[in-house]
């Protein structure tokens, strides 16, 4: 375990303990990976727990609460499945690839006891991904804040009625809400930070099931954030961690050489 003054990162050798499993989406439309080649499944021992987005051939962006059982306790045996919309991994299929995670880098100010502020993490892979057009490509953090547009969320989900996990990648559109407006209208008792935004699906039949976070909130190939929190009330918006607000941190962390 190694500590620096501005980041904390861990080698993935800690035994899996307890914690929340994945936030998953439901009610979306099945889509092909060639439209969303940045999308990955974050897994533990071949079990899908969260979504994530490729941001370089060595790094995946997800939520800290996906990979931390407690503030300083990281799950072990984390891996990333990329290049497919089908999470039923078949090793014989050439365009699917599972890569082990060597390090988890999470924001030093991440605080699950303070409404999961700075709920963001970077997964460093044991070996680089091979980028393949339409199967495996990176998303990028936007150069400026693009709040006010309709975004989309992608991932795999458990239907809250049937409790079945979707096998294929899904997508649905969402309306983003500024933190100040979200707090005023929906979370009056919650101290949202300036990098905690909210969204509501444009269709009432779509949503995010209870659990941890990680699925990307996207505008085209730009990653606006990663899903962090959900409410037990289906009429309440979900909360996502703003990627642009952490752009400098992301750039610094991905530039680090971890041995």
N, C-alpha and C positions, 0 to 999 in steps of 0.2 A: 504494500500500500504506500502510495507516494503523495505527498501534499506539496503544492506550490501556493504562493500567496494569492494567486488570482484564479487558480483552478484546482479541482480535486479530481484525480482519476485513479481507476482501479484496474488491476489485471483481473480477468474474469476467471477466478479460481475459487470463488466463494460458493459454498453449497446453497442451493435454492432453499429459502425458508418460506415465510408466509407473506401474504400481501394480496393486493387486488389483481385480478386478471383483466384481460383486455377490454378497452372500450371498443365496441364494434358497431358498425352501421347496419341499418336495415331499411327495407322499403325502397331501395334504389333500383336502378336499371343495370342489368348485367352488361359489362363492357369488356372489350378486348385490351390486352396489355399494350398493343401497338399505339393506342391513343393515350396511354398513361404509363410510359416505360420507366418512369421514375419510381413507381409504386413498388414497395416490398412488403413482405410479411416478416415481422419480427417474431421469432419462435424460441421456445425452450424445449429441447429434446423433441424436435419435429412437431410440436404443438403450437399452433398459431395463438399468440397472446396480444399482439398489437400491430398496427400499421406503422409505416415509416416511409421516408422519401430519400432517394439517392441524391446526395449533393456533391459527391466526387467519386472517383473509382475506388476510394479507400474509406468513404464515410457515408453514414446514413443518419438523417435527422429524425428524432422521435421525441416523445415526452419522457421526462425523468421518472414520472410515476410508473411508467411501463417497466422499468428495469431496476428500480430501487425498491426493496422491501421496506426499508426505513431510510432515514436521512443519510446514513453512511454505510448502508448494507446493500450491496449489489447482488442481484440474482446471478447464478452461475449457468453455464451451458447455453448461453444465448447464441443464436445463429440468425442469419438473414437469408430468406428465399427471394430471389429476384428473377425477372425475365419470364414471368408466367402470370396468368390470371387465375390459375388453378392451384389452390393450396394443398391438393392431394398430390404431394410430390412423388414423381416417378423417376428414379435415377437413370432410367434408360432413355429418357427424353433429352435430347442434346441441348435444347434451348432453356433449360431450367438449371439453376445452380444454387446450392446452399453453401454459404461461407460462414465460418465461425467468427464470432466477435472476440477480439483480443483485449480491447479496452473500452470502458464506458467513461465518457467525459460528461459530467453534468455541471450545471451552473453553480458556482460557489454560493450564491444567494438563494438557491432553491430551498423552499421552506414549506413542507407539507402541513405544518402546524399553523401557517399563516395563509390559508386559502390557496395553497400550492403555487405561490408566487414563483416566477422564473422556472416554470415547469418545462424544461427543455433539456435535451441530452443529445450527444453525438456518439454514435457507435463507430469505433475504429475496427476495421476488418483485419483478419489475419493475413489475407492475401487480397490484392486488388481485383476488382471486377473487370471483366472484359466488356467494354461498351459495344453494343450491337444495335444498329439502327432499328427502331421500332420495337425493341425488346428490352433494352437496358440503357437508359440515358439519364443524365442528371437533371434535376429541377434547379432553379436558381432563385436566390432571394432577390426581391425586386429592388431597384435602385432608389425607390421612394415609396412612401406610404400610399397605397391605392384604395384606401377605405371609401366605401360608397358604391361599390359595384356588386353584382351578383357573382358569387364564387361557387366552387363545387368541392365536394368532399368525396374521396374515394377510399375504398377499403372492403374488408370482409365483415359480415355481421351475423349475429344471432337474432332470429326473429323472436320478438317478445311473446308472441302467441304460441308458435309451434316449438320454440326453443331449439330450432335447427340452425346449425351454422351454415352460412352460404358457402358453397364450394368455389364459386366464381366471383371475381372482382365486381364490385358494385359502385355506382356513382349517383349522387343526387345534388341538386343545386341548393344553395343557402343564401340568405340575406345577412350580411354582417352588420353589427351594431356597435357603435362607439362605446368605450368603457363608461363614460359619464352618463350617457343615455341609458345604457344597460343597467347601471346601478340605480338610477332614478326610477326606472320603470319596473325592474324585475328583482334586483338584489339590493334592496335598501339597507339590509343588515349586514351586507358583505363588503369588505374593504377591498375592492378591485384595484389592482395596480394599473399603471398607464400602459402596460404591455399585455394586459388580459382583456381580450376582445370577446364579444359574444356573437353567436349566429343562431338563426332559426331556419329550418328547412322551408323551402318555398311550397312544398306539398305536405299536408298534415299526416300523410301515410308514411312519410320518411322520418328517420330519426337516428339517434345514437343510443345504444343500449348501455346499461349501467356497468361501470367497471373503471379500468384505467384508461389512458389516452394513447395518442401516437399517430392516428391517421392524419394525413396532410389536408390542410385547407388550401385550395389552389385557385389561381386565376391563370388559365392557360398552362404554361410550363413554369409559372412563377409560384413559389411556395409562400403563402401569406402567413402560415402558422401551423401548429400541431395541436390537435384536440387535447384538452387538459381535463376539464370537469364537465359533469352532466348533472342535471337536477332530477330528482324523483318525480317531479311534476312535469308531465309531457308538454305543458304549455310554457314552461320556462326555457329560455335559450341555453344552449351549451356554451362553454367558455373555452377559448383556444389561446395559446401563447403566441404572441405576435413575433414572427420571424424577423421582420425589418427592424424592430426594436432591439433585437439581439444580433444584428448583422455584424457588428464589429467583433463581438464575442465569437460568433461562428467562424469568422475569417481567421481570428487568432488561434482558435482551437484546431482547425483543420490544417493550419500551417505548422503546428507542433510536430516534431519528430519524436515518436514514443518508442522506446526500446524495451 
